[in-house]
Amino acid sequence: MTPSHPKTAVRMDGIAPFHVMDILARAQALEAAGRDIIHLEIGEPDFATPEPVVAAGIAALRAGYTHYTGALGLPALREAIAGFYAARWQAAVDPARIVVTPGASGALLLTLGLLAGPGDEVLMADPGYPCNRHFAHFCDARAVAVPVDAGSGFQLTLESIERHAASATRAVLIASPSNPTGTAMSPDELARIRDWCRAQGVALIVDEIYLALTYDGSEHSAARWDDTFVVNSFSKYFSMTGWRLGWLIAPAWAMPALERLAQNLFLAAATPAQHAALAAFSPATLDELETRKAELRARRDFLLPALRERGFDIPLAPQGAFYLYADCSRHTSDSYAFANLLLEQTGIAATPGVDFGSHRAARHIRFAYTQPLPRLADAMTRLDRFLQA
């Protein structure tokens, strides 16, 4: 008799695969076979972590900073994060309301673990970052995907929230700038939504992971309000993806419960990474990061018209992040098949829209401009040959 493995939890049925990882695996296999691959699929800058941060991490290891910190994080780092908000976004944040987490994913998991449970609903935009809906599902809550398009700037609006809200609505999740579209929400609209959430007793969660990578318009942080949950990360702007470090700013009333959750879910973020991150706020590091930001903007300004000229419909210029969410329906009715064919025939790796939801997903593909300009130009040459064929 063949032994059977234990049954998995029912919640696993609702956790969809991350299709970009399949694209990445195939791209890496092609590279191992000698193919030259242009990686425009993964949301990770090609820049290495700034040297002052690396040096601080090495120094922390050599100094023996390898033991646990408190569950909320290194006090000096929480203070440094608060100082960053004050200096850059004129937002007064009490360090006591900051939780340092293993990546922004840790911050989102803490937040939804606190707010959402069986029978609860969390409103979010479709298209949007896939892990958001999966985190809600993991907490046995329901992610309510609200279709968005160019008419709303690919963002939720107060009117769309009111149409989809129900008695079970516990939270509204906004990403500004967003993944995959790079669009941002206006400060006035965000304020309207915050007022509605406050009146309804609904939590407002704002993902600001790409806020410091805003190229057009003003950067405005929801941390200026003390009743909002704000998620951020050292991964994108600070080029520290592999260090797995993020943070959450939460209302004061939520902190005792969040500390209990952190203690039980992950105990604490990695200690050497936290010490390294202290150097992320040094003037030398910030100067280098702003130079990199200018490079990313130049890449956007090259790739956006280049894709439009090749028949990809991108109705709005993304204000931030490093993505172009392109309607490829002039070329295909199946963006997943298109992405795979593009990889096999040209060596260009991109992410199909199916990863980001269901609203018009088959007609969209995401290009991440996370490669140097010469590589982007090479990608367009390859794309020309592909489309002509």
Secondary structure, 3 states (H helix, E strand, C coil): CCCCCCCCCHHHHHCCCCHHHHHHHHHHHHHHCCCCCEECCCCCCCCCCCHHHHHHHHHHHHCCCCCCCCCCCCHHHHHHHHHHHHHHHCCCCCHHHEEEECHHHHHHHHHHHHHCCCCCEEEEEECCCHHHHHHHHHCCCEEEEEECCHHHCCCCCHHHHHHHCCCCEEEEEEECCCCCCCCCCCHHHHHHHHHHHHHHCCEEEEECCCHHHECCCCCCCHHHCCCCEEEEECCCCCCCHHHCCEEEECCHHHHHHHHHHHHHHCCCCCHHHHHHHHHHHCHHHHHHHHHHHHHHHHHHHHHHHHHHHCCCECCCCCCECCEEEEECCCCCCCHHHHHHHHHHHHCEECEEHHHHCCCCHHHEEEEECCCCHHHHHHHHHHHHHHHHC
